[in-house]
Amino acid sequence: MPKISIHQFIVFFAFISPVFAQQSESTDSLHAVQLKEVSIMGTSPYKVVGSGALVNFAKIQKLNQPDINKVIQTIPGINVRDEEGFGLRPNIGLRGTPVNRSAKITLMEDGILMAPAPYSDPSAYYFPTFARMEQLEVLKGSSQVKHGPYTIGGAINLISTSIPDAFKGFAQLSYGSFGTNQQRIWIGNSQKNIDYLFEVNRLASNGFKELPSGANTGFDRRDIMGKVRWHTDVNAPINQSLTLKFLTMSEEGNDTYLGLTFNDFLTNSNRRYAATQKDLLDMNHQHLSLTHSINPTNKFSITSTAYAAKTFRDWGRVNSIGGVSLTNILADPISNSTAYSIMTGQSNGNLNFQSAARTFYVLGFQSNLTYDFETGAVRHKIQSGIRYHQDEADRYATQSTFAMTNATMVLSSAGVKGNAENQIRQAKSWAGYLQYELVIDKLTISPGIRYENMELAFTNFGNNDNARIGTALKSAKNQLAIFLPGVGVSYVVKDNMRVFGGVHKGFSPPGMPSVTANATQAKTETASSYELGYKVNYKNLKLQAIGFLNNYQNILGSDNVSGGGAGTGDMFNAGNAKIQGIEFSLEQNLWRSSTKWSLPLSIAYTYNEAKFMQTFVNAGGDWGTGTITKGEFIPFITPQLLSLSLGLESEKMNITLVSRYVGNTRIKTGNPTEIIASSNAKYNDVNTIGEYWVVDLSGNYRWTKFISLFSTINNALNNRYIVANLPQGFRPGMPFSVNFGAKINL
């Protein structure tokens, strides 16, 4: 795949951007709609023909959470596995999809795919900084047929700071536990024909984990974003706009893959081993997009976007110690006492260190059309779209040797670049959809179909060909095409009550083709997905109750280090599986006084049952190795999830308490009896992460017309709990922390 220049990008957009010259009606409201940020929902969650959820600007401002994990768990149907405690690299699954690196859901920012390489290498090591977002949208079921390529679980869209209607400035400053701090400033304005917004955001922390040396275990992430928009006059015969958006992000994270043994967790859950002192994530991301919107008539709109992105990440980390794998040391530190002693810095010895450098490239164009019209008492809406997308992952992994000497790691042998991994993964895709919505009185029927056509190419140069001259070259290609139909139905029982249902065929790409002679090519993962639900939107009450069922064919597993595998990135099939469950959400104001005090309550509950439906021999990765028997639970899908939120609000202040419950979570197949980590349980026998409760508190006070003060308390009860056993070893949730800050609105 050719590397992308800004010049090529602009020419690419200019060539395919649609131009219209017909007369049309125009209204102020139409103009306002045309200039809004890109939403995948397009309406309120109540009116979506299917499952939809929205966390709006007001709620995000109340919670004051830069960690998306804490916010998205207020929505039912979502599994989250925490990793580093700050939500920088969330592991998210929807309706039972695997959570690892959020690789099996469609992730977007402002309606554009935002994973580093969503087709060729979908693990989302880069995830947009949630601290600069103003809304969060989630679509599940038949309502997300328009958004792919991952259509089994659902789609998530993050909406970044929008351009204000008039001049406005905003600043947010905060400081708290572990030296966690944020500085965010943006200014924007809308004028006659030119609008703009420029934003700078920095989020940093010293980290809550503890190295023997006392060194920083936190991160420093910085974002710069800009939007410049040209648009026609309000009374122009044709409303058009052209928006240029740019984003650059950099992060230096002193983070590690290595967790703890259980006994070490009990002694100090925030401990980090001396062997992780050099572990470092170096990452940067650049994004550029050009969006053209036009309304030829007041019933017809087209939005087209050309986009390009580049992401680099190099995660250097300890890989083995004294010739012993980290997994073996964690499993039996007594038998591997020498390696364990080196790992903790108590003895001298050699460590294998791996630098996993990857560069990702993305180039694409998408165009979406909406046409509304009426025939008598019948309303019609046609939505269609097309997207061309190509991405590439250039992967170099280099192993070097360090010597642990008096608890300090010293480089003893620098490896040759690419001596552990030297490959390129590429993908090209054409995708399109057509969705028709028919409204007859109280009945809405919305059939749709999606088409995906992709070519996946894998080139492996081998670990001894640093110059990539092709002496040991192996390559393979795989091309596939698939139609994905779906239909949603909604019926208004009363003015504020609806029942709805839907069925659609879900899809996930099969990953890279294999270049290994004895390996089989993974098959496309599909699922027949069903949902049935009930919605209420009445005064101060909002309610959704949904049952869902996903019948998988050729469910896919993966082999990544972050998921507990060897790190080949290979995909493999496990045959048929069934994931079913219940989602329930409620928002209600329990009390409102004459002095305008209120007591809002929200509940989000999820029940999941995820089982393999045939016996197979697993190839490794996130489900382990060996025979897996029909009826066994699928790992890492939590059966019981609950979020409770209670607030106390007035015109000048609000306090919100959020309590999250995560039930016992299977992490291995096999033994039907749950074995939770304990001093008596062997590491390799543990098959369940135990349940936990976490309580957070947030408060806001409007001090003056322009200044608001806020504070957040995370893990207010200071519970000590394990969030995961991945990538390697047990990992703690964030301990008690407090944060104070101010917001300035101009």
JORA-V918113 format. One record per residue. N is the residue number from 0. RES is the residue in three letters. SS is DSSP state (2 for helix, 1 for strand, 0 for the rest). NEAR is the number of other C-alpha atoms within 12 Angstrom. Layout:
N | RES | SS | NEAR
N | RES | SS | NEAR
This chain:
0 | MET | 0 | 23
1 | PRO | 0 | 15
2 | LYS | 0 | 21
3 | ILE | 0 | 26
4 | SER | 0 | 19
5 | ILE | 2 | 22
6 | HIS | 2 | 13
7 | GLN | 2 | 18
8 | PHE | 2 | 28
9 | ILE | 2 | 25
10 | VAL | 2 | 16
11 | PHE | 2 | 24
12 | PHE | 2 | 31
13 | ALA | 2 | 20
14 | PHE | 2 | 13
15 | ILE | 2 | 22
16 | SER | 0 | 26
17 | PRO | 0 | 28
18 | VAL | 0 | 22
19 | PHE | 0 | 20
20 | ALA | 0 | 15
21 | GLN | 0 | 14
22 | GLN | 0 | 16
23 | SER | 0 | 22
24 | GLU | 0 | 21
25 | SER | 0 | 27
26 | THR | 0 | 21
27 | ASP | 2 | 17
28 | SER | 2 | 15
29 | LEU | 2 | 28
30 | HIS | 2 | 31
31 | ALA | 2 | 25
32 | VAL | 2 | 26
33 | GLN | 2 | 39
34 | LEU | 0 | 39
35 | LYS | 0 | 29
36 | GLU | 0 | 33
37 | VAL | 0 | 34
38 | SER | 0 | 35
39 | ILE | 0 | 41
40 | MET | 0 | 36
41 | GLY | 0 | 27
42 | THR | 0 | 18
43 | SER | 0 | 23
44 | PRO | 0 | 32
45 | TYR | 0 | 35
46 | LYS | 0 | 33
47 | VAL | 0 | 39
48 | VAL | 0 | 48
49 | GLY | 0 | 47
50 | SER | 1 | 52
51 | GLY | 1 | 40
52 | ALA | 1 | 46
53 | LEU | 1 | 37
54 | VAL | 1 | 34
55 | ASN | 0 | 25
56 | PHE | 2 | 23
57 | ALA | 2 | 16
58 | LYS | 2 | 29
59 | ILE | 2 | 29
60 | GLN | 2 | 33
61 | LYS | 2 | 36
62 | LEU | 2 | 37
63 | ASN | 0 | 44
64 | GLN | 0 | 40
65 | PRO | 0 | 39
66 | ASP | 0 | 32
67 | ILE | 2 | 37
68 | ASN | 2 | 36
69 | LYS | 2 | 42
70 | VAL | 2 | 41
71 | ILE | 2 | 41
72 | GLN | 0 | 44
73 | THR | 0 | 43
74 | ILE | 0 | 44
75 | PRO | 0 | 46
76 | GLY | 0 | 49
77 | ILE | 1 | 49
78 | ASN | 1 | 45
79 | VAL | 1 | 43
80 | ARG | 1 | 44
81 | ASP | 0 | 37
82 | GLU | 0 | 38
83 | GLU | 0 | 38
84 | GLY | 0 | 39
85 | PHE | 0 | 42
86 | GLY | 0 | 33
87 | LEU | 0 | 38
88 | ARG | 0 | 35
89 | PRO | 0 | 39
90 | ASN | 1 | 43
91 | ILE | 1 | 43
92 | GLY | 1 | 40
93 | LEU | 1 | 46
94 | ARG | 0 | 51
95 | GLY | 0 | 49
96 | THR | 0 | 50
97 | PRO | 0 | 39
98 | VAL | 0 | 39
99 | ASN | 2 | 42
100 | ARG | 2 | 41
101 | SER | 2 | 42
102 | ALA | 0 | 47
103 | LYS | 0 | 44
104 | ILE | 0 | 46
105 | THR | 1 | 47
106 | LEU | 1 | 47
107 | MET | 1 | 35
108 | GLU | 1 | 37
109 | ASP | 0 | 35
110 | GLY | 0 | 38
111 | ILE | 1 | 47
112 | LEU | 1 | 45
113 | MET | 0 | 48
114 | ALA | 0 | 43
115 | PRO | 0 | 43
116 | ALA | 0 | 45
117 | PRO | 0 | 46
118 | TYR | 0 | 47
119 | SER | 0 | 46
120 | ASP | 0 | 44
121 | PRO | 0 | 41
122 | SER | 0 | 38
123 | ALA | 0 | 34
124 | TYR | 0 | 39
125 | TYR | 0 | 46
126 | PHE | 0 | 43
127 | PRO | 0 | 47
128 | THR | 0 | 43
129 | PHE | 2 | 37
130 | ALA | 2 | 44
131 | ARG | 2 | 43
132 | MET | 1 | 36
133 | GLU | 1 | 34
134 | GLN | 1 | 34
135 | LEU | 1 | 43
136 | GLU | 1 | 40
137 | VAL | 1 | 47
138 | LEU | 1 | 47
139 | LYS | 1 | 57
140 | GLY | 2 | 48
141 | SER | 2 | 46
142 | SER | 2 | 53
143 | GLN | 2 | 52
144 | VAL | 0 | 51
145 | LYS | 0 | 47
146 | HIS | 0 | 48
147 | GLY | 0 | 48
148 | PRO | 0 | 49
149 | TYR | 0 | 46
150 | THR | 0 | 47
151 | ILE | 0 | 49
152 | GLY | 0 | 53
153 | GLY | 1 | 47
154 | ALA | 1 | 47
155 | ILE | 1 | 46
156 | ASN | 1 | 42
157 | LEU | 1 | 40
158 | ILE | 1 | 36
159 | SER | 1 | 39
160 | THR | 0 | 39
161 | SER | 0 | 37
162 | ILE | 0 | 37
163 | PRO | 0 | 28
164 | ASP | 0 | 22
165 | ALA | 0 | 18
166 | PHE | 0 | 19
167 | LYS | 1 | 25
168 | GLY | 1 | 27
169 | PHE | 1 | 29
170 | ALA | 1 | 27
171 | GLN | 1 | 34
172 | LEU | 1 | 30
173 | SER | 1 | 33
174 | TYR | 1 | 25
175 | GLY | 1 | 26
176 | SER | 2 | 25
177 | PHE | 2 | 24
178 | GLY | 2 | 23
179 | THR | 0 | 32
180 | ASN | 1 | 32
181 | GLN | 1 | 34
182 | GLN | 1 | 31
183 | ARG | 1 | 35
184 | ILE | 1 | 32
185 | TRP | 1 | 34
186 | ILE | 1 | 30
187 | GLY | 1 | 29
188 | ASN | 1 | 25
189 | SER | 1 | 26
190 | GLN | 0 | 21
191 | LYS | 0 | 17
192 | ASN | 0 | 24
193 | ILE | 1 | 25
194 | ASP | 1 | 32
195 | TYR | 1 | 35
196 | LEU | 1 | 35
197 | PHE | 1 | 34
198 | GLU | 1 | 36
199 | VAL | 1 | 32
200 | ASN | 1 | 37
201 | ARG | 1 | 35
202 | LEU | 1 | 41
203 | ALA | 1 | 36
204 | SER | 1 | 34
205 | ASN | 0 | 28
206 | GLY | 0 | 34
207 | PHE | 0 | 33
208 | LYS | 0 | 39
209 | GLU | 1 | 25
210 | LEU | 0 | 32
211 | PRO | 0 | 24
212 | SER | 0 | 22
213 | GLY | 0 | 17
214 | ALA | 0 | 24
215 | ASN | 0 | 29
216 | THR | 0 | 37
217 | GLY | 0 | 36
218 | PHE | 1 | 37
219 | ASP | 1 | 34
220 | ARG | 1 | 40
221 | ARG | 1 | 33
222 | ASP | 1 | 37
223 | ILE | 1 | 32
224 | MET | 1 | 37
225 | GLY | 1 | 32
226 | LYS | 1 | 35
227 | VAL | 1 | 32
228 | ARG | 1 | 36
229 | TRP | 1 | 28
230 | HIS | 1 | 32
231 | THR | 0 | 28
232 | ASP | 0 | 22
233 | VAL | 0 | 24
234 | ASN | 0 | 21
235 | ALA | 0 | 26
236 | PRO | 0 | 23
237 | ILE | 0 | 30
238 | ASN | 1 | 41
239 | GLN | 1 | 38
240 | SER | 1 | 38
241 | LEU | 1 | 34
242 | THR | 1 | 37
243 | LEU | 1 | 33
244 | LYS | 1 | 38
245 | PHE | 1 | 31
246 | LEU | 1 | 34
247 | THR | 1 | 29
248 | MET | 1 | 33
249 | SER | 1 | 32
250 | GLU | 1 | 36
251 | GLU | 1 | 30
252 | GLY | 1 | 36
253 | ASN | 0 | 35
254 | ASP | 0 | 43
255 | THR | 0 | 42
256 | TYR | 0 | 41
257 | LEU | 1 | 44
258 | GLY | 0 | 43
259 | LEU | 1 | 43
260 | THR | 0 | 43
261 | PHE | 2 | 36
262 | ASN | 2 | 25
263 | ASP | 2 | 24
264 | PHE | 2 | 29
265 | LEU | 2 | 20
266 | THR | 2 | 14
267 | ASN | 0 | 25
268 | SER | 0 | 30
269 | ASN | 0 | 32
270 | ARG | 1 | 35
271 | ARG | 0 | 41
272 | TYR | 0 | 44
273 | ALA | 2 | 40
274 | ALA | 2 | 47
275 | THR | 2 | 46
276 | GLN | 0 | 39
277 | LYS | 0 | 40
278 | ASP | 0 | 35
279 | LEU | 1 | 31
280 | LEU | 1 | 35
281 | ASP | 1 | 32
282 | MET | 1 | 37
283 | ASN | 1 | 34
284 | HIS | 1 | 36
285 | GLN | 1 | 33
286 | HIS | 1 | 42
287 | LEU | 1 | 38
288 | SER | 1 | 39
289 | LEU | 1 | 39
290 | THR | 1 | 44
291 | HIS | 1 | 39
292 | SER | 1 | 42
293 | ILE | 1 | 43
294 | ASN | 1 | 41
295 | PRO | 1 | 30
296 | THR | 1 | 28
297 | ASN | 0 | 26
298 | LYS | 0 | 26
299 | PHE | 1 | 29
300 | SER | 1 | 35
301 | ILE | 1 | 35
302 | THR | 1 | 42
303 | SER | 1 | 38
304 | THR | 1 | 43
305 | ALA | 1 | 44
306 | TYR | 1 | 45
307 | ALA | 1 | 45
308 | ALA | 1 | 41
309 | LYS | 1 | 36
310 | THR | 1 | 38
311 | PHE | 1 | 34
312 | ARG | 1 | 34
313 | ASP | 1 | 32
314 | TRP | 1 | 38
315 | GLY | 1 | 33
316 | ARG | 1 | 39
317 | VAL | 1 | 43
318 | ASN | 1 | 41
319 | SER | 1 | 32
320 | ILE | 1 | 43
321 | GLY | 0 | 30
322 | GLY | 0 | 23
323 | VAL | 1 | 27
324 | SER | 1 | 25
325 | LEU | 2 | 39
326 | THR | 2 | 34
327 | ASN | 2 | 26
328 | ILE | 2 | 33
329 | LEU | 2 | 38
330 | ALA | 2 | 30
331 | ASP | 0 | 26
332 | PRO | 0 | 29
333 | ILE | 0 | 16
334 | SER | 0 | 14
335 | ASN | 0 | 22
336 | SER | 2 | 21
337 | THR | 2 | 24
338 | ALA | 2 | 33
339 | TYR | 2 | 37
340 | SER | 2 | 29
341 | ILE | 2 | 37
342 | MET | 2 | 48
343 | THR | 0 | 37
344 | GLY | 0 | 30
345 | GLN | 0 | 21
346 | SER | 0 | 25
347 | ASN | 0 | 26
348 | GLY | 1 | 32
349 | ASN | 1 | 34
350 | LEU | 1 | 44
351 | ASN | 1 | 39
352 | PHE | 1 | 42
353 | GLN | 1 | 37
354 | SER | 1 | 34
355 | ALA | 1 | 36
356 | ALA | 1 | 34
357 | ARG | 1 | 38
358 | THR | 1 | 36
359 | PHE | 1 | 46
360 | TYR | 1 | 42
361 | VAL | 1 | 46
362 | LEU | 1 | 44
363 | GLY | 1 | 41
364 | PHE | 1 | 40
365 | GLN | 1 | 40
366 | SER | 1 | 36
367 | ASN | 1 | 38
368 | LEU | 1 | 32
369 | THR | 1 | 31
370 | TYR | 1 | 26
371 | ASP | 1 | 22
372 | PHE | 1 | 21
373 | GLU | 1 | 16
374 | THR | 1 | 12
375 | GLY | 0 | 10
376 | ALA | 0 | 13
377 | VAL | 1 | 18
378 | ARG | 1 | 23
379 | HIS | 1 | 27
380 | LYS | 1 | 28
381 | ILE | 1 | 29
382 | GLN | 1 | 34
383 | SER | 1 | 32
384 | GLY | 1 | 33
385 | ILE | 1 | 30
386 | ARG | 1 | 37
387 | TYR | 1 | 35
388 | HIS | 1 | 40
389 | GLN | 1 | 40
390 | ASP | 1 | 41
391 | GLU | 1 | 43
392 | ALA | 1 | 41
393 | ASP | 1 | 38
394 | ARG | 1 | 40
395 | TYR | 1 | 38
396 | ALA | 1 | 35
397 | THR | 1 | 32
398 | GLN | 1 | 32
399 | SER | 1 | 31
400 | THR | 1 | 29
401 | PHE | 1 | 34
402 | ALA | 1 | 30
403 | MET | 1 | 34
404 | THR | 1 | 23
405 | ASN | 0 | 20
406 | ALA | 0 | 28
407 | THR | 1 | 29
408 | MET | 1 | 34
409 | VAL | 1 | 23
410 | LEU | 1 | 20
411 | SER | 1 | 18
412 | SER | 1 | 17
413 | ALA | 0 | 19
414 | GLY | 0 | 24
415 | VAL | 0 | 22
416 | LYS | 0 | 27
417 | GLY | 0 | 31
418 | ASN | 0 | 28
419 | ALA | 0 | 30
420 | GLU | 1 | 32
421 | ASN | 1 | 37
422 | GLN | 1 | 43
423 | ILE | 1 | 37
424 | ARG | 1 | 42
425 | GLN | 1 | 41
426 | ALA | 1 | 41
427 | LYS | 1 | 33
428 | SER | 1 | 37
429 | TRP | 1 | 29
430 | ALA | 1 | 37
431 | GLY | 1 | 35
432 | TYR | 1 | 35
433 | LEU | 1 | 31
434 | GLN | 1 | 35
435 | TYR | 1 | 32
436 | GLU | 1 | 31
437 | LEU | 1 | 30
438 | VAL | 1 | 29
439 | ILE | 1 | 21
440 | ASP | 0 | 18
441 | LYS | 0 | 23
442 | LEU | 1 | 26
443 | THR | 1 | 31
444 | ILE | 1 | 34
445 | SER | 1 | 38
446 | PRO | 1 | 36
447 | GLY | 1 | 36
448 | ILE | 1 | 34
449 | ARG | 1 | 38
450 | TYR | 1 | 35
451 | GLU | 1 | 37
452 | ASN | 1 | 29
453 | MET | 1 | 33
454 | GLU | 1 | 31
455 | LEU | 1 | 37
456 | ALA | 1 | 34
457 | PHE | 1 | 34
458 | THR | 1 | 32
459 | ASN | 1 | 37
460 | PHE | 0 | 30
461 | GLY | 0 | 29
462 | ASN | 0 | 27
463 | ASN | 0 | 25
464 | ASP | 0 | 23
465 | ASN | 0 | 26
466 | ALA | 0 | 19
467 | ARG | 0 | 24
468 | ILE | 0 | 14
469 | GLY | 0 | 18
470 | THR | 0 | 14
471 | ALA | 0 | 19
472 | LEU | 0 | 23
473 | LYS | 1 | 25
474 | SER | 1 | 24
475 | ALA | 1 | 25
476 | LYS | 1 | 25
477 | ASN | 1 | 29
478 | GLN | 1 | 26
479 | LEU | 1 | 29
480 | ALA | 1 | 24
481 | ILE | 1 | 26
482 | PHE | 1 | 24
483 | LEU | 1 | 38
484 | PRO | 1 | 35
485 | GLY | 1 | 39
486 | VAL | 1 | 36
487 | GLY | 1 | 39
488 | VAL | 1 | 38
489 | SER | 1 | 36
490 | TYR | 1 | 33
491 | VAL | 1 | 25
492 | VAL | 1 | 18
493 | LYS | 1 | 16
494 | ASP | 0 | 17
495 | ASN | 0 | 22
496 | MET | 1 | 25
497 | ARG | 1 | 34
498 | VAL | 1 | 35
499 | PHE | 1 | 40
500 | GLY | 1 | 37
501 | GLY | 1 | 39
502 | VAL | 1 | 38
503 | HIS | 1 | 40
504 | LYS | 1 | 37
505 | GLY | 1 | 50
506 | PHE | 1 | 44
507 | SER | 1 | 43
508 | PRO | 0 | 47
509 | PRO | 0 | 41
510 | GLY | 0 | 43
511 | MET | 0 | 44
512 | PRO | 0 | 36
513 | SER | 0 | 29
514 | VAL | 0 | 26
515 | THR | 0 | 19
516 | ALA | 0 | 11
517 | ASN | 0 | 7
518 | ALA | 0 | 15
519 | THR | 0 | 17
520 | GLN | 0 | 26
521 | ALA | 0 | 27
522 | LYS | 0 | 28
523 | THR | 0 | 34
524 | GLU | 1 | 36
525 | THR | 1 | 37
526 | ALA | 1 | 37
527 | SER | 1 | 34
528 | SER | 1 | 42
529 | TYR | 1 | 38
530 | GLU | 1 | 39
531 | LEU | 1 | 33
532 | GLY | 1 | 36
533 | TYR | 1 | 35
534 | LYS | 1 | 39
535 | VAL | 1 | 31
536 | ASN | 1 | 26
537 | TYR | 1 | 19
538 | LYS | 0 | 14
539 | ASN | 0 | 20
540 | LEU | 1 | 23
541 | LYS | 1 | 29
542 | LEU | 1 | 35
543 | GLN | 1 | 40
544 | ALA | 1 | 34
545 | ILE | 1 | 37
546 | GLY | 1 | 34
547 | PHE | 1 | 41
548 | LEU | 1 | 38
549 | ASN | 1 | 43
550 | ASN | 1 | 36
551 | TYR | 1 | 35
552 | GLN | 1 | 28
553 | ASN | 0 | 31
554 | ILE | 0 | 43
555 | LEU | 1 | 40
556 | GLY | 1 | 43
557 | SER | 1 | 41
558 | ASP | 0 | 30
559 | ASN | 0 | 30
560 | VAL | 2 | 31
561 | SER | 2 | 37
562 | GLY | 2 | 39
563 | GLY | 0 | 35
564 | GLY | 0 | 27
565 | ALA | 0 | 25
566 | GLY | 0 | 23
567 | THR | 0 | 31
568 | GLY | 0 | 34
569 | ASP | 0 | 35
570 | MET | 1 | 39
571 | PHE | 1 | 37
572 | ASN | 1 | 37
573 | ALA | 0 | 40
574 | GLY | 0 | 30
575 | ASN | 0 | 29
576 | ALA | 1 | 38
577 | LYS | 1 | 35
578 | ILE | 1 | 42
579 | GLN | 1 | 36
580 | GLY | 1 | 36
581 | ILE | 1 | 32
582 | GLU | 1 | 42
583 | PHE | 1 | 37
584 | SER | 1 | 38
585 | LEU | 1 | 34
586 | GLU | 1 | 32
587 | GLN | 1 | 25
588 | ASN | 1 | 25
589 | LEU | 1 | 20
590 | TRP | 1 | 20
591 | ARG | 1 | 18
592 | SER | 0 | 14
593 | SER | 0 | 8
594 | THR | 0 | 11
595 | LYS | 0 | 16
596 | TRP | 0 | 20
597 | SER | 1 | 25
598 | LEU | 1 | 24
599 | PRO | 1 | 29
600 | LEU | 1 | 30
601 | SER | 1 | 34
602 | ILE | 1 | 34
603 | ALA | 1 | 37
604 | TYR | 1 | 37
605 | THR | 1 | 38
606 | TYR | 1 | 32
607 | ASN | 1 | 41
608 | GLU | 1 | 34
609 | ALA | 1 | 36
610 | LYS | 1 | 35
611 | PHE | 1 | 37
612 | MET | 0 | 25
613 | GLN | 0 | 25
614 | THR | 0 | 21
615 | PHE | 1 | 25
616 | VAL | 1 | 20
617 | ASN | 1 | 29
618 | ALA | 1 | 27
619 | GLY | 0 | 32
620 | GLY | 2 | 33
621 | ASP | 2 | 41
622 | TRP | 2 | 41
623 | GLY | 0 | 29
624 | THR | 1 | 23
625 | GLY | 1 | 17
626 | THR | 1 | 20
627 | ILE | 1 | 30
628 | THR | 0 | 24
629 | LYS | 0 | 22
630 | GLY | 0 | 22
631 | GLU | 0 | 29
632 | PHE | 1 | 36
633 | ILE | 0 | 43
634 | PRO | 0 | 39
635 | PHE | 0 | 44
636 | ILE | 0 | 44
637 | THR | 0 | 45
638 | PRO | 0 | 36
639 | GLN | 1 | 34
640 | LEU | 1 | 39
641 | LEU | 1 | 38
642 | SER | 1 | 39
643 | LEU | 1 | 35
644 | SER | 1 | 38
645 | LEU | 1 | 33
646 | GLY | 1 | 34
647 | LEU | 1 | 29
648 | GLU | 1 | 29
649 | SER | 0 | 23
650 | GLU | 0 | 18
651 | LYS | 0 | 22
652 | MET | 1 | 25
653 | ASN | 1 | 33
654 | ILE | 1 | 34
655 | THR | 1 | 36
656 | LEU | 1 | 33
657 | VAL | 1 | 37
658 | SER | 1 | 34
659 | ARG | 1 | 37
660 | TYR | 1 | 33
661 | VAL | 1 | 38
662 | GLY | 0 | 30
663 | ASN | 0 | 30
664 | THR | 1 | 38
665 | ARG | 1 | 39
666 | ILE | 0 | 42
667 | LYS | 0 | 36
668 | THR | 0 | 38
669 | GLY | 0 | 30
670 | ASN | 0 | 21
671 | PRO | 0 | 19
672 | THR | 0 | 15
673 | GLU | 0 | 23
674 | ILE | 0 | 26
675 | ILE | 1 | 29
676 | ALA | 0 | 36
677 | SER | 0 | 24
678 | SER | 0 | 17
679 | ASN | 0 | 13
680 | ALA | 0 | 19
681 | LYS | 0 | 21
682 | TYR | 2 | 31
683 | ASN | 2 | 30
684 | ASP | 2 | 25
685 | VAL | 0 | 32
686 | ASN | 0 | 32
687 | THR | 1 | 37
688 | ILE | 1 | 37
689 | GLY | 0 | 30
690 | GLU | 0 | 27
691 | TYR | 1 | 29
692 | TRP | 1 | 29
693 | VAL | 1 | 35
694 | VAL | 1 | 32
695 | ASP | 1 | 38
696 | LEU | 1 | 35
697 | SER | 1 | 39
698 | GLY | 1 | 36
699 | ASN | 1 | 34
700 | TYR | 1 | 28
701 | ARG | 1 | 22
702 | TRP | 0 | 17
703 | THR | 0 | 15
704 | LYS | 0 | 14
705 | PHE | 0 | 18
706 | ILE | 1 | 22
707 | SER | 1 | 29
708 | LEU | 1 | 32
709 | PHE | 1 | 35
710 | SER | 1 | 33
711 | THR | 1 | 37
712 | ILE | 1 | 32
713 | ASN | 1 | 38
714 | ASN | 0 | 31
715 | ALA | 0 | 24
716 | LEU | 0 | 20
717 | ASN | 0 | 20
718 | ASN | 0 | 22
719 | ARG | 0 | 26
720 | TYR | 0 | 35
721 | ILE | 1 | 41
722 | VAL | 1 | 42
723 | ALA | 1 | 46
724 | ASN | 0 | 44
725 | LEU | 0 | 39
726 | PRO | 0 | 38
727 | GLN | 1 | 36
728 | GLY | 0 | 42
729 | PHE | 1 | 44
730 | ARG | 1 | 38
731 | PRO | 1 | 40
732 | GLY | 0 | 35
733 | MET | 0 | 36
734 | PRO | 0 | 32
735 | PHE | 0 | 27
736 | SER | 1 | 31
737 | VAL | 1 | 30
738 | ASN | 1 | 33
739 | PHE | 1 | 29
740 | GLY | 1 | 30
741 | ALA | 1 | 32
742 | LYS | 1 | 32
743 | ILE | 1 | 27
744 | ASN | 1 | 23
745 | LEU | 0 | 21
